[in-house]
Amino acid sequence: GNFPHYLKPFVFSYPAGKVFAYFEVKAVGAKGENTATALEDTLRGFQQAGCRRLHVVAHSLGATCFLSALPRLTTLFKPWNPAGTGLPHESPPTWERQMVLSSLTLLNPDYPVDDWTANTFFDVRERCGLVTMYADRDDGALPWSERLQWDFHRGGLLGRPTPSLGRGLDDMWIPQPGTGTASVTHNAPLLEGSGDRQWHYTFCAPGIERHKLHRRYLDMDVVDTTWMESNVHAVRHSYFNLNKDLIDDLRELIVTGRRANHRPRLQRREGNVFVSFAAPSYVMNP
């Protein structure tokens, strides 16, 4: 990726396992109290060593690991200030010790989409102004995760598969108040047009389907990687470290801090969903 020398990569891993250990890996490894404590201690160590800015990149159950531990990590990070002044409400000594969560990037995240759109996104957004998800509609691993996590709480008597965030590319929105759907009480950061500092938006372009008229899109960037073919394996769950287009976009995101609508290799498809300008491998000159 040719990342600049001042970016120091560190890898934090939860206790993992093979396919048949999925439930234990998720409950004890990714969401376990010991893992959350270890992650908190690691990030606190960065803070004490003088680290001032942190970029978090989480893949698959790594997203569950970070997001499950988030309530105990928030005191490590400065509140995000859309005005860019960097002045939070806490006293100066506390503010000076806190790090800036410069970006949170989720790669094919294995995390419940309902939890994300109802609560977790808003908790993240209080500390981070640059939230991005890379997701693949043809991800072959996440459907199995959805089926293995049967949801009787939301699915009624017979239950239903738990929809995964990594396959919820078109679900990154909340309904407008008064449209007959569930109400949202958050002071929600929502996307307006293509601007960087405007947060309240109903995507209502000419010709858009009627059922989408009342959507308020979450202020995050969703990059649809379904079309990618180079260096992509059959399961399509883990190729962020090999596909050149994805690596280059990750580099620009982390190094420059630009939102998707300001990264020239991406094009808005609809709302907060973007695709790459790169042509698929089957497109060629006659």
ChimeraX commands (.cxc) that place a marker at each C-alpha (Angstrom):
marker #1 position 0.00,0.00,0.00 radius 0.5
marker #1 position 3.01,2.37,0.23 radius 0.5
marker #1 position 1.74,3.93,3.44 radius 0.5
marker #1 position 3.84,6.79,4.86 radius 0.5
marker #1 position 6.44,5.97,7.50 radius 0.5
marker #1 position 4.68,7.90,10.26 radius 0.5
marker #1 position 1.78,5.41,10.25 radius 0.5
marker #1 position 2.71,2.52,12.55 radius 0.5
marker #1 position 0.62,-0.65,12.03 radius 0.5
marker #1 position -0.34,-2.85,14.98 radius 0.5
marker #1 position -2.47,-5.99,14.87 radius 0.5
marker #1 position -4.83,-6.90,17.71 radius 0.5
marker #1 position -6.45,-10.33,17.45 radius 0.5
marker #1 position -9.15,-11.92,19.55 radius 0.5
marker #1 position -8.72,-15.68,20.34 radius 0.5
marker #1 position -9.81,-17.32,17.09 radius 0.5
marker #1 position -10.60,-20.85,15.96 radius 0.5
marker #1 position -11.95,-23.01,13.14 radius 0.5
marker #1 position -15.43,-22.96,11.61 radius 0.5
marker #1 position -17.08,-25.31,14.13 radius 0.5
marker #1 position -15.86,-23.15,17.01 radius 0.5
marker #1 position -17.69,-20.09,15.67 radius 0.5
marker #1 position -20.10,-19.64,18.59 radius 0.5
marker #1 position -17.39,-19.96,21.21 radius 0.5
marker #1 position -15.02,-17.72,19.25 radius 0.5
marker #1 position -17.67,-15.02,19.01 radius 0.5
marker #1 position -18.96,-15.25,22.59 radius 0.5
marker #1 position -15.67,-15.83,24.40 radius 0.5
marker #1 position -13.12,-14.58,21.91 radius 0.5
marker #1 position -14.59,-11.56,20.11 radius 0.5
marker #1 position -17.12,-10.43,22.76 radius 0.5
marker #1 position -15.44,-11.80,25.88 radius 0.5
marker #1 position -14.62,-9.66,28.90 radius 0.5
marker #1 position -10.96,-10.71,28.83 radius 0.5
marker #1 position -10.65,-9.65,25.19 radius 0.5
marker #1 position -12.26,-6.27,25.90 radius 0.5
marker #1 position -9.88,-5.74,28.81 radius 0.5
marker #1 position -6.88,-6.65,26.67 radius 0.5
marker #1 position -8.02,-4.26,23.93 radius 0.5
marker #1 position -8.54,-1.46,26.44 radius 0.5
marker #1 position -5.10,-2.05,27.94 radius 0.5
marker #1 position -3.54,-2.04,24.47 radius 0.5
marker #1 position -5.12,1.26,23.47 radius 0.5
marker #1 position -4.33,2.79,26.85 radius 0.5
marker #1 position -0.73,1.77,26.28 radius 0.5
marker #1 position -0.75,3.68,22.96 radius 0.5
marker #1 position -2.16,6.68,24.77 radius 0.5
marker #1 position 0.49,6.57,27.50 radius 0.5
marker #1 position 3.22,6.16,24.89 radius 0.5
marker #1 position 2.21,9.49,23.34 radius 0.5
marker #1 position -0.03,8.35,20.49 radius 0.5
marker #1 position -2.40,11.17,19.56 radius 0.5
marker #1 position -4.29,9.80,16.54 radius 0.5
marker #1 position -5.63,6.32,15.94 radius 0.5
marker #1 position -7.07,4.69,12.84 radius 0.5
marker #1 position -9.04,1.47,13.48 radius 0.5
marker #1 position -9.50,-1.09,10.69 radius 0.5
marker #1 position -11.66,-4.07,11.70 radius 0.5
marker #1 position -12.44,-7.13,9.59 radius 0.5
marker #1 position -15.31,-9.61,10.07 radius 0.5
marker #1 position -15.60,-10.57,13.77 radius 0.5
marker #1 position -12.95,-7.96,14.47 radius 0.5
marker #1 position -15.79,-5.44,14.08 radius 0.5
marker #1 position -17.73,-7.26,16.81 radius 0.5
marker #1 position -14.60,-7.26,18.97 radius 0.5
marker #1 position -14.08,-3.49,18.72 radius 0.5
marker #1 position -17.74,-2.44,18.79 radius 0.5
marker #1 position -18.59,-4.68,21.74 radius 0.5
marker #1 position -15.74,-3.14,23.73 radius 0.5
marker #1 position -16.62,0.42,22.66 radius 0.5
marker #1 position -18.47,1.45,25.87 radius 0.5
marker #1 position -15.28,0.99,27.87 radius 0.5
marker #1 position -13.07,2.63,25.21 radius 0.5
marker #1 position -14.88,5.95,24.76 radius 0.5
marker #1 position -12.98,7.72,27.55 radius 0.5
marker #1 position -9.76,7.13,25.60 radius 0.5
marker #1 position -10.97,9.23,22.66 radius 0.5
marker #1 position -11.85,12.89,22.30 radius 0.5
marker #1 position -15.47,13.64,21.37 radius 0.5
marker #1 position -15.71,14.37,17.69 radius 0.5
marker #1 position -16.31,18.03,16.91 radius 0.5
marker #1 position -17.86,18.73,13.45 radius 0.5
marker #1 position -16.69,22.35,13.69 radius 0.5
marker #1 position -13.12,21.11,13.63 radius 0.5
marker #1 position -12.02,23.09,16.68 radius 0.5
marker #1 position -11.07,19.98,18.62 radius 0.5
marker #1 position -12.44,21.48,21.85 radius 0.5
marker #1 position -14.59,18.97,23.73 radius 0.5
marker #1 position -16.67,19.58,26.81 radius 0.5
marker #1 position -14.24,17.94,29.24 radius 0.5
marker #1 position -11.64,19.85,31.21 radius 0.5
marker #1 position -8.32,20.57,29.45 radius 0.5
marker #1 position -6.27,17.96,31.37 radius 0.5
marker #1 position -8.66,15.19,30.29 radius 0.5
marker #1 position -8.79,16.49,26.73 radius 0.5
marker #1 position -5.01,16.62,26.41 radius 0.5
marker #1 position -4.65,12.96,27.39 radius 0.5
marker #1 position -7.31,11.65,25.02 radius 0.5
marker #1 position -6.55,10.37,21.53 radius 0.5
marker #1 position -8.37,11.30,18.32 radius 0.5
marker #1 position -10.17,8.39,16.65 radius 0.5
marker #1 position -9.35,9.63,13.17 radius 0.5
marker #1 position -11.20,6.90,11.29 radius 0.5
marker #1 position -13.08,3.66,11.79 radius 0.5
marker #1 position -13.08,1.31,8.79 radius 0.5
marker #1 position -15.16,-1.86,8.80 radius 0.5
marker #1 position -14.29,-4.60,6.29 radius 0.5
marker #1 position -16.99,-7.23,5.63 radius 0.5
marker #1 position -18.14,-6.75,9.23 radius 0.5
marker #1 position -19.81,-9.64,11.07 radius 0.5
marker #1 position -22.08,-7.56,13.31 radius 0.5
marker #1 position -25.90,-7.29,13.53 radius 0.5
marker #1 position -27.10,-4.57,11.15 radius 0.5
marker #1 position -30.12,-3.80,13.37 radius 0.5
marker #1 position -27.87,-3.04,16.34 radius 0.5
marker #1 position -25.69,-0.82,14.16 radius 0.5
marker #1 position -28.48,1.34,12.73 radius 0.5
marker #1 position -30.38,1.56,16.03 radius 0.5
marker #1 position -27.57,2.34,18.47 radius 0.5
marker #1 position -23.96,1.48,17.74 radius 0.5
marker #1 position -23.43,3.86,14.81 radius 0.5
marker #1 position -24.51,6.81,16.90 radius 0.5
marker #1 position -22.18,5.80,19.73 radius 0.5
marker #1 position -19.30,5.55,17.26 radius 0.5
marker #1 position -20.19,8.86,15.62 radius 0.5
marker #1 position -19.83,10.71,18.92 radius 0.5
marker #1 position -16.10,9.91,18.81 radius 0.5
marker #1 position -15.28,9.54,15.12 radius 0.5
marker #1 position -16.13,11.73,12.12 radius 0.5
marker #1 position -14.93,9.33,9.42 radius 0.5
marker #1 position -16.80,6.02,9.42 radius 0.5
marker #1 position -16.47,3.74,6.38 radius 0.5
marker #1 position -17.69,0.26,5.54 radius 0.5
marker #1 position -16.43,-1.92,2.68 radius 0.5
marker #1 position -18.96,-4.67,1.93 radius 0.5
marker #1 position -19.61,-7.36,-0.66 radius 0.5
marker #1 position -23.14,-8.54,-1.54 radius 0.5
marker #1 position -21.73,-11.92,-2.58 radius 0.5
marker #1 position -19.79,-12.49,0.64 radius 0.5
marker #1 position -20.02,-16.24,1.13 radius 0.5
marker #1 position -19.16,-16.35,4.85 radius 0.5
marker #1 position -21.66,-13.90,6.31 radius 0.5
marker #1 position -24.83,-15.79,5.22 radius 0.5
marker #1 position -23.68,-18.73,7.32 radius 0.5
marker #1 position -23.13,-16.39,10.25 radius 0.5
marker #1 position -26.67,-15.04,9.79 radius 0.5
marker #1 position -28.20,-18.54,9.77 radius 0.5
marker #1 position -26.20,-19.67,12.78 radius 0.5
marker #1 position -27.45,-16.71,14.82 radius 0.5
marker #1 position -31.20,-17.27,14.81 radius 0.5
marker #1 position -33.04,-14.22,16.16 radius 0.5
marker #1 position -36.21,-15.04,18.13 radius 0.5
marker #1 position -36.36,-11.61,19.77 radius 0.5
marker #1 position -37.01,-9.73,16.51 radius 0.5
marker #1 position -38.24,-12.64,14.42 radius 0.5
marker #1 position -41.22,-13.71,16.52 radius 0.5
marker #1 position -42.15,-17.29,17.36 radius 0.5
marker #1 position -40.33,-18.86,14.43 radius 0.5
marker #1 position -37.41,-16.46,14.53 radius 0.5
marker #1 position -35.30,-15.32,11.61 radius 0.5
marker #1 position -31.63,-15.15,10.58 radius 0.5
marker #1 position -29.77,-12.21,12.12 radius 0.5
marker #1 position -29.05,-9.77,9.23 radius 0.5
marker #1 position -25.35,-8.98,9.04 radius 0.5
marker #1 position -23.92,-5.47,8.73 radius 0.5
marker #1 position -21.51,-6.65,6.05 radius 0.5
marker #1 position -24.42,-7.52,3.75 radius 0.5
marker #1 position -26.56,-4.51,4.66 radius 0.5
marker #1 position -25.21,-2.10,2.06 radius 0.5
marker #1 position -28.65,-0.66,1.36 radius 0.5
marker #1 position -29.71,-0.50,5.02 radius 0.5
marker #1 position -27.55,2.41,6.19 radius 0.5
marker #1 position -30.46,4.77,6.78 radius 0.5
marker #1 position -33.22,5.52,9.25 radius 0.5
marker #1 position -36.82,6.49,8.41 radius 0.5
marker #1 position -38.10,10.02,8.43 radius 0.5
marker #1 position -40.27,10.82,11.50 radius 0.5
marker #1 position -43.98,10.47,10.83 radius 0.5
marker #1 position -43.70,7.92,7.99 radius 0.5
marker #1 position -45.43,5.13,9.89 radius 0.5
marker #1 position -42.18,3.39,10.83 radius 0.5
marker #1 position -40.35,3.07,14.13 radius 0.5
marker #1 position -39.29,6.38,15.60 radius 0.5
marker #1 position -35.66,7.29,16.27 radius 0.5
marker #1 position -34.83,9.39,19.29 radius 0.5
marker #1 position -31.14,9.99,18.59 radius 0.5
marker #1 position -29.80,13.39,17.63 radius 0.5
marker #1 position -28.67,11.51,14.58 radius 0.5
marker #1 position -25.79,12.50,12.31 radius 0.5
marker #1 position -27.24,12.13,8.84 radius 0.5
marker #1 position -25.85,12.77,5.40 radius 0.5
marker #1 position -26.87,15.79,3.34 radius 0.5
marker #1 position -26.01,15.86,-0.35 radius 0.5
marker #1 position -22.31,15.47,-1.08 radius 0.5
marker #1 position -21.04,17.99,1.47 radius 0.5
marker #1 position -18.67,17.02,4.25 radius 0.5
marker #1 position -20.13,19.15,7.06 radius 0.5
marker #1 position -23.88,18.81,6.52 radius 0.5
marker #1 position -25.70,16.07,8.31 radius 0.5
marker #1 position -29.46,16.10,7.62 radius 0.5
marker #1 position -30.48,14.66,4.29 radius 0.5
marker #1 position -33.33,12.93,2.53 radius 0.5
marker #1 position -32.04,11.43,-0.70 radius 0.5
marker #1 position -34.75,12.47,-3.16 radius 0.5
marker #1 position -33.18,12.58,-6.62 radius 0.5
marker #1 position -35.41,12.63,-9.73 radius 0.5
marker #1 position -36.72,9.20,-10.60 radius 0.5
marker #1 position -35.97,7.59,-7.25 radius 0.5
marker #1 position -38.37,4.84,-6.19 radius 0.5
marker #1 position -41.25,6.02,-3.98 radius 0.5
marker #1 position -40.35,3.65,-1.12 radius 0.5
marker #1 position -37.00,5.44,-0.78 radius 0.5
marker #1 position -38.36,8.96,-0.52 radius 0.5
marker #1 position -38.41,8.98,3.28 radius 0.5
marker #1 position -34.93,7.64,3.93 radius 0.5
marker #1 position -32.44,9.58,6.00 radius 0.5
marker #1 position -28.99,8.17,5.28 radius 0.5
marker #1 position -26.48,7.71,8.08 radius 0.5
marker #1 position -23.44,9.96,7.81 radius 0.5
marker #1 position -21.02,7.21,6.87 radius 0.5
marker #1 position -19.51,5.98,3.62 radius 0.5
marker #1 position -20.38,2.55,2.23 radius 0.5
marker #1 position -18.11,1.20,-0.51 radius 0.5
marker #1 position -19.68,-1.63,-2.52 radius 0.5
marker #1 position -16.91,-4.08,-3.49 radius 0.5
marker #1 position -19.19,-6.69,-5.09 radius 0.5
marker #1 position -17.84,-6.01,-8.58 radius 0.5
marker #1 position -14.15,-6.57,-7.60 radius 0.5
marker #1 position -12.50,-9.60,-9.21 radius 0.5
marker #1 position -8.71,-9.25,-9.01 radius 0.5
marker #1 position -7.10,-11.29,-6.23 radius 0.5
marker #1 position -10.52,-12.23,-4.86 radius 0.5
marker #1 position -11.14,-15.76,-3.58 radius 0.5
marker #1 position -14.35,-17.72,-4.02 radius 0.5
marker #1 position -15.78,-16.91,-0.57 radius 0.5
marker #1 position -15.26,-13.15,-1.17 radius 0.5
marker #1 position -14.84,-12.45,2.53 radius 0.5
marker #1 position -11.20,-11.40,2.87 radius 0.5
marker #1 position -9.32,-9.71,0.06 radius 0.5
marker #1 position -8.68,-6.22,1.44 radius 0.5
marker #1 position -4.94,-6.93,1.68 radius 0.5
marker #1 position -4.55,-8.12,-1.95 radius 0.5
marker #1 position -6.94,-6.24,-4.24 radius 0.5
marker #1 position -5.06,-3.19,-5.53 radius 0.5
marker #1 position -8.11,-0.97,-5.98 radius 0.5
marker #1 position -9.24,-1.61,-2.44 radius 0.5
marker #1 position -5.73,-1.11,-1.00 radius 0.5
marker #1 position -5.27,2.19,-2.85 radius 0.5
marker #1 position -8.62,3.47,-1.61 radius 0.5
marker #1 position -7.82,2.43,1.96 radius 0.5
marker #1 position -4.54,4.32,1.72 radius 0.5
marker #1 position -6.23,7.51,0.50 radius 0.5
marker #1 position -8.90,7.23,3.20 radius 0.5
marker #1 position -6.40,6.82,6.04 radius 0.5
marker #1 position -3.65,9.16,4.83 radius 0.5
marker #1 position -5.79,12.07,3.58 radius 0.5
marker #1 position -8.95,11.63,5.67 radius 0.5
marker #1 position -11.11,12.35,2.62 radius 0.5
marker #1 position -14.70,11.25,2.51 radius 0.5
marker #1 position -15.77,8.92,-0.30 radius 0.5
marker #1 position -17.30,11.72,-2.38 radius 0.5
marker #1 position -13.86,13.42,-2.47 radius 0.5
marker #1 position -11.86,10.32,-3.42 radius 0.5
marker #1 position -11.60,10.41,-7.24 radius 0.5
marker #1 position -11.66,6.65,-7.77 radius 0.5
marker #1 position -15.18,6.37,-6.30 radius 0.5
marker #1 position -18.58,7.32,-7.67 radius 0.5
marker #1 position -21.79,7.74,-5.66 radius 0.5
marker #1 position -24.34,5.13,-6.64 radius 0.5
marker #1 position -27.14,6.18,-4.32 radius 0.5
marker #1 position -27.41,7.80,-0.92 radius 0.5
marker #1 position -24.24,6.93,1.02 radius 0.5
marker #1 position -23.21,3.97,-1.18 radius 0.5
marker #1 position -20.24,4.31,-3.56 radius 0.5
marker #1 position -18.63,2.11,-6.20 radius 0.5
marker #1 position -15.24,2.24,-7.87 radius 0.5
marker #1 position -14.58,3.65,-11.33 radius 0.5
marker #1 position -12.39,0.66,-12.21 radius 0.5
marker #1 position -13.88,-1.52,-14.95 radius 0.5
marker #1 position -14.57,-5.23,-14.30 radius 0.5
marker #1 position -12.05,-7.68,-15.76 radius 0.5
marker #1 position -14.39,-8.79,-18.58 radius 0.5
marker #1 position -14.55,-5.27,-20.05 radius 0.5
marker #1 position -11.94,-4.88,-22.79 radius 0.5
marker #1 position -11.32,-3.20,-26.12 radius 0.5
marker #1 position -12.65,-5.03,-29.21 radius 0.5
marker link #1:1,2 radius 0.2
marker link #1:2,3 radius 0.2
marker link #1:3,4 radius 0.2
marker link #1:4,5 radius 0.2
marker link #1:5,6 radius 0.2
marker link #1:6,7 radius 0.2
marker link #1:7,8 radius 0.2
marker link #1:8,9 radius 0.2
marker link #1:9,10 radius 0.2
marker link #1:10,11 radius 0.2
marker link #1:11,12 radius 0.2
marker link #1:12,13 radius 0.2
marker link #1:13,14 radius 0.2
marker link #1:14,15 radius 0.2
marker link #1:15,16 radius 0.2
marker link #1:16,17 radius 0.2
marker link #1:17,18 radius 0.2
marker link #1:18,19 radius 0.2
marker link #1:19,20 radius 0.2
marker link #1:20,21 radius 0.2
marker link #1:21,22 radius 0.2
marker link #1:22,23 radius 0.2
marker link #1:23,24 radius 0.2
marker link #1:24,25 radius 0.2
marker link #1:25,26 radius 0.2
marker link #1:26,27 radius 0.2
marker link #1:27,28 radius 0.2
marker link #1:28,29 radius 0.2
marker link #1:29,30 radius 0.2
marker link #1:30,31 radius 0.2
marker link #1:31,32 radius 0.2
marker link #1:32,33 radius 0.2
marker link #1:33,34 radius 0.2
marker link #1:34,35 radius 0.2
marker link #1:35,36 radius 0.2
marker link #1:36,37 radius 0.2
marker link #1:37,38 radius 0.2
marker link #1:38,39 radius 0.2
marker link #1:39,40 radius 0.2
marker link #1:40,41 radius 0.2
marker link #1:41,42 radius 0.2
marker link #1:42,43 radius 0.2
marker link #1:43,44 radius 0.2
marker link #1:44,45 radius 0.2
marker link #1:45,46 radius 0.2
marker link #1:46,47 radius 0.2
marker link #1:47,48 radius 0.2
marker link #1:48,49 radius 0.2
marker link #1:49,50 radius 0.2
marker link #1:50,51 radius 0.2
marker link #1:51,52 radius 0.2
marker link #1:52,53 radius 0.2
marker link #1:53,54 radius 0.2
marker link #1:54,55 radius 0.2
marker link #1:55,56 radius 0.2
marker link #1:56,57 radius 0.2
marker link #1:57,58 radius 0.2
marker link #1:58,59 radius 0.2
marker link #1:59,60 radius 0.2
marker link #1:60,61 radius 0.2
marker link #1:61,62 radius 0.2
marker link #1:62,63 radius 0.2
marker link #1:63,64 radius 0.2
marker link #1:64,65 radius 0.2
marker link #1:65,66 radius 0.2
marker link #1:66,67 radius 0.2
marker link #1:67,68 radius 0.2
marker link #1:68,69 radius 0.2
marker link #1:69,70 radius 0.2
marker link #1:70,71 radius 0.2
marker link #1:71,72 radius 0.2
marker link #1:72,73 radius 0.2
marker link #1:73,74 radius 0.2
marker link #1:74,75 radius 0.2
marker link #1:75,76 radius 0.2
marker link #1:76,77 radius 0.2
marker link #1:77,78 radius 0.2
marker link #1:78,79 radius 0.2
marker link #1:79,80 radius 0.2
marker link #1:80,81 radius 0.2
marker link #1:81,82 radius 0.2
marker link #1:82,83 radius 0.2
marker link #1:83,84 radius 0.2
marker link #1:84,85 radius 0.2
marker link #1:85,86 radius 0.2
marker link #1:86,87 radius 0.2
marker link #1:87,88 radius 0.2
marker link #1:88,89 radius 0.2
marker link #1:89,90 radius 0.2
marker link #1:90,91 radius 0.2
marker link #1:91,92 radius 0.2
marker link #1:92,93 radius 0.2
marker link #1:93,94 radius 0.2
marker link #1:94,95 radius 0.2
marker link #1:95,96 radius 0.2
marker link #1:96,97 radius 0.2
marker link #1:97,98 radius 0.2
marker link #1:98,99 radius 0.2
marker link #1:99,100 radius 0.2
marker link #1:100,101 radius 0.2
marker link #1:101,102 radius 0.2
marker link #1:102,103 radius 0.2
marker link #1:103,104 radius 0.2
marker link #1:104,105 radius 0.2
marker link #1:105,106 radius 0.2
marker link #1:106,107 radius 0.2
marker link #1:107,108 radius 0.2
marker link #1:108,109 radius 0.2
marker link #1:109,110 radius 0.2
marker link #1:110,111 radius 0.2
marker link #1:111,112 radius 0.2
marker link #1:112,113 radius 0.2
marker link #1:113,114 radius 0.2
marker link #1:114,115 radius 0.2
marker link #1:115,116 radius 0.2
marker link #1:116,117 radius 0.2
marker link #1:117,118 radius 0.2
marker link #1:118,119 radius 0.2
marker link #1:119,120 radius 0.2
marker link #1:120,121 radius 0.2
marker link #1:121,122 radius 0.2
marker link #1:122,123 radius 0.2
marker link #1:123,124 radius 0.2
marker link #1:124,125 radius 0.2
marker link #1:125,126 radius 0.2
marker link #1:126,127 radius 0.2
marker link #1:127,128 radius 0.2
marker link #1:128,129 radius 0.2
marker link #1:129,130 radius 0.2
marker link #1:130,131 radius 0.2
marker link #1:131,132 radius 0.2
marker link #1:132,133 radius 0.2
marker link #1:133,134 radius 0.2
marker link #1:134,135 radius 0.2
marker link #1:135,136 radius 0.2
marker link #1:136,137 radius 0.2
marker link #1:137,138 radius 0.2
marker link #1:138,139 radius 0.2
marker link #1:139,140 radius 0.2
marker link #1:140,141 radius 0.2
marker link #1:141,142 radius 0.2
marker link #1:142,143 radius 0.2
marker link #1:143,144 radius 0.2
marker link #1:144,145 radius 0.2
marker link #1:145,146 radius 0.2
marker link #1:146,147 radius 0.2
marker link #1:147,148 radius 0.2
marker link #1:148,149 radius 0.2
marker link #1:149,150 radius 0.2
marker link #1:150,151 radius 0.2
marker link #1:151,152 radius 0.2
marker link #1:152,153 radius 0.2
marker link #1:153,154 radius 0.2
marker link #1:154,155 radius 0.2
marker link #1:155,156 radius 0.2
marker link #1:156,157 radius 0.2
marker link #1:157,158 radius 0.2
marker link #1:158,159 radius 0.2
marker link #1:159,160 radius 0.2
marker link #1:160,161 radius 0.2
marker link #1:161,162 radius 0.2
marker link #1:162,163 radius 0.2
marker link #1:163,164 radius 0.2
marker link #1:164,165 radius 0.2
marker link #1:165,166 radius 0.2
marker link #1:166,167 radius 0.2
marker link #1:167,168 radius 0.2
marker link #1:168,169 radius 0.2
marker link #1:169,170 radius 0.2
marker link #1:170,171 radius 0.2
marker link #1:171,172 radius 0.2
marker link #1:172,173 radius 0.2
marker link #1:173,174 radius 0.2
marker link #1:174,175 radius 0.2
marker link #1:175,176 radius 0.2
marker link #1:176,177 radius 0.2
marker link #1:177,178 radius 0.2
marker link #1:178,179 radius 0.2
marker link #1:179,180 radius 0.2
marker link #1:180,181 radius 0.2
marker link #1:181,182 radius 0.2
marker link #1:182,183 radius 0.2
marker link #1:183,184 radius 0.2
marker link #1:184,185 radius 0.2
marker link #1:185,186 radius 0.2
marker link #1:186,187 radius 0.2
marker link #1:187,188 radius 0.2
marker link #1:188,189 radius 0.2
marker link #1:189,190 radius 0.2
marker link #1:190,191 radius 0.2
marker link #1:191,192 radius 0.2
marker link #1:192,193 radius 0.2
marker link #1:193,194 radius 0.2
marker link #1:194,195 radius 0.2
marker link #1:195,196 radius 0.2
marker link #1:196,197 radius 0.2
marker link #1:197,198 radius 0.2
marker link #1:198,199 radius 0.2
marker link #1:199,200 radius 0.2
marker link #1:200,201 radius 0.2
marker link #1:201,202 radius 0.2
marker link #1:202,203 radius 0.2
marker link #1:203,204 radius 0.2
marker link #1:204,205 radius 0.2
marker link #1:205,206 radius 0.2
marker link #1:206,207 radius 0.2
marker link #1:207,208 radius 0.2
marker link #1:208,209 radius 0.2
marker link #1:209,210 radius 0.2
marker link #1:210,211 radius 0.2
marker link #1:211,212 radius 0.2
marker link #1:212,213 radius 0.2
marker link #1:213,214 radius 0.2
marker link #1:214,215 radius 0.2
marker link #1:215,216 radius 0.2
marker link #1:216,217 radius 0.2
marker link #1:217,218 radius 0.2
marker link #1:218,219 radius 0.2
marker link #1:219,220 radius 0.2
marker link #1:220,221 radius 0.2
marker link #1:221,222 radius 0.2
marker link #1:222,223 radius 0.2
marker link #1:223,224 radius 0.2
marker link #1:224,225 radius 0.2
marker link #1:225,226 radius 0.2
marker link #1:226,227 radius 0.2
marker link #1:227,228 radius 0.2
marker link #1:228,229 radius 0.2
marker link #1:229,230 radius 0.2
marker link #1:230,231 radius 0.2
marker link #1:231,232 radius 0.2
marker link #1:232,233 radius 0.2
marker link #1:233,234 radius 0.2
marker link #1:234,235 radius 0.2
marker link #1:235,236 radius 0.2
marker link #1:236,237 radius 0.2
marker link #1:237,238 radius 0.2
marker link #1:238,239 radius 0.2
marker link #1:239,240 radius 0.2
marker link #1:240,241 radius 0.2
marker link #1:241,242 radius 0.2
marker link #1:242,243 radius 0.2
marker link #1:243,244 radius 0.2
marker link #1:244,245 radius 0.2
marker link #1:245,246 radius 0.2
marker link #1:246,247 radius 0.2
marker link #1:247,248 radius 0.2
marker link #1:248,249 radius 0.2
marker link #1:249,250 radius 0.2
marker link #1:250,251 radius 0.2
marker link #1:251,252 radius 0.2
marker link #1:252,253 radius 0.2
marker link #1:253,254 radius 0.2
marker link #1:254,255 radius 0.2
marker link #1:255,256 radius 0.2
marker link #1:256,257 radius 0.2
marker link #1:257,258 radius 0.2
marker link #1:258,259 radius 0.2
marker link #1:259,260 radius 0.2
marker link #1:260,261 radius 0.2
marker link #1:261,262 radius 0.2
marker link #1:262,263 radius 0.2
marker link #1:263,264 radius 0.2
marker link #1:264,265 radius 0.2
marker link #1:265,266 radius 0.2
marker link #1:266,267 radius 0.2
marker link #1:267,268 radius 0.2
marker link #1:268,269 radius 0.2
marker link #1:269,270 radius 0.2
marker link #1:270,271 radius 0.2
marker link #1:271,272 radius 0.2
marker link #1:272,273 radius 0.2
marker link #1:273,274 radius 0.2
marker link #1:274,275 radius 0.2
marker link #1:275,276 radius 0.2
marker link #1:276,277 radius 0.2
marker link #1:277,278 radius 0.2
marker link #1:278,279 radius 0.2
marker link #1:279,280 radius 0.2
marker link #1:280,281 radius 0.2
marker link #1:281,282 radius 0.2
marker link #1:282,283 radius 0.2
marker link #1:283,284 radius 0.2
marker link #1:284,285 radius 0.2
marker link #1:285,286 radius 0.2
view
